[in-house]
Amino acid sequence: MGREEWCKKYGIDRENGFYTIRQFVSLANNGFGNETIKRIKNYYKNW
């Protein structure tokens, strides 16, 4: 699944939307860019 399809699936407005890192990681968990999401989660271990 490409990023455009992923954004449509989750209702994410890439042009005008604003999401915190925590919100994005919650949406993207086990989905789009899984390895990158894991690295972000490891960086912010105190969530």
Protein Blocks (a to p, Z undefined) as FASTA:
>chain_A
ZZklmmmmnopafklgccdfklmmmmmgoiahklmmmmmmmmmmmZZ
